[in-house]
Amino acid sequence: MTDSLISRWDARLQAGSLRALLSGASCQSPFGLTNDSLCDFRGVRIEESLHKISISSVDFSDALMVAGQFAAEVSDCWFKACRLEGNLGNQFVNCDFTQANLSNSILRGRFVNCVFSLANMTNVRGTGLFFERCVFEKTNLRKASFYDSRFVECRIVECKFGSGSLAGSRFEKCMIEGADFSKTVMQRVTGID
């Protein structure tokens, strides 16, 4: 299904400013709404920087962004099985990154009620991040570096860390089960037994 979602964005549609399509009060996707009533941007190739805008109720599943920025106020969006390499930040609330490939990305800001289950977050970097009530289940976090970050009421289950850093990070009221922190820099980390 991924190939068909990507190929439907022909050159004419792709050349249109994604920023303009996303900045309206109502869905402006040429494909309307998904069955889940989200604005349908599945499979879109993101080739421009999206910042200083608010984005809500959009399905970016299977999207591709290999450069640029996605630094916006984002809420109630899906990024399932997408590939986002670049800068992601500002604020993401109620977003689903299940099976997303975020490897080599730089994260900034706040992530609240977000799901990162089965995501590839290898070599992801960020400083001063805030994760609240987020779910990391079977997430690949090898070589990830989250410096001076806070994890509040998060679920971290069967995740693979290693060869990265959590230095200076705090875990508050998190449920952590079966996570592998071997070879991870853990200096000044609090809240992990």
C-alpha positions, -999 to 999 in steps of 0.1 A, spaced: 0 0 0 29 24 6 39 26 -30 4 34 -41 1 62 -15 34 77 -26 28 74 -63 -6 92 -61 13 125 -54 22 133 -90 46 162 -99 18 188 -101 5 180 -67 39 176 -52 50 210 -65 22 228 -47 32 243 -14 25 219 13 26 248 37 -4 264 19 -23 231 19 -18 226 56 -25 262 68 -62 263 61 -89 258 87 -103 228 69 -88 199 51 -72 209 18 -58 176 7 -66 167 -29 -76 133 -15 -100 145 12 -104 127 45 -93 92 55 -117 67 69 -105 79 103 -116 115 95 -81 128 92 -69 151 64 -53 127 39 -16 135 33 -5 98 34 26 91 13 34 128 7 70 138 1 79 167 24 106 188 7 101 221 25 105 234 60 73 235 79 76 258 108 57 285 127 23 269 117 -3 248 135 -12 215 121 -41 194 134 -59 162 124 -37 152 95 -26 117 85 10 117 73 14 79 74 40 66 49 52 102 43 89 109 35 110 138 47 147 134 42 158 170 48 143 202 62 123 209 93 90 199 108 89 224 136 53 234 142 25 231 167 12 196 158 -18 179 173 -39 148 167 -17 137 137 -6 103 125 30 96 113 27 58 111 54 41 91 67 74 78 103 83 73 113 116 89 149 125 88 156 161 98 146 184 126 114 176 144 102 198 171 83 226 189 53 206 201 36 173 192 4 164 211 -16 132 206 5 120 177 12 85 166 47 76 153 41 38 153 66 20 131 80 54 120 117 57 109 131 87 127 167 76 126 193 104 125 167 131 133 172 159 157 143 163 182 134 195 200 106 206 223 76 188 238 60 155 230 28 148 249 6 117 246 26 104 216 31 68 206 66 57 194 59 19 194 80 -2 171 97 30 158 133 32 146 149 60 166 185 50 161 210 79 164 182 104 173 195 134 192 180 160 214 187 182 244 162 194 269 133 174 255 101 168 274 81 136 269 49 133 289 26 103 289 44 89 258 46 52 249 79 36 238 72 -1 232 98 -22 214 113 10 201 149 9 187 167 36 206 203 25 199 228 53 197 200 78 207 212 107 228 187 125 250 206 150 271 190 167 301 156 155 291 125 147 311 103 117 308 71 120 328 45 92 332 59 74 301 57 37 293 90 23 282 86 -14 274 112 -38 258 132 -9 242 167 -13 231 191 15 241 229 12 238 259 32 227 239 65 233 233 88 262 206 97 286 230 119 306 213 144 330 178 130 321 150 125 346 124 98 347 93 106 368 66 81 375 75 61 344 67 24 339 99 8 326 99 -30 318 124 -50 299 144 -20 287 181 -26 278 202 3 289 236 -15 285 264 7 271 243 38 275 257 68 293 237 71 325 255 99 344 232 121 365 201 101 354 174 100 380 143 78 383 157 45 369 165 18 394 
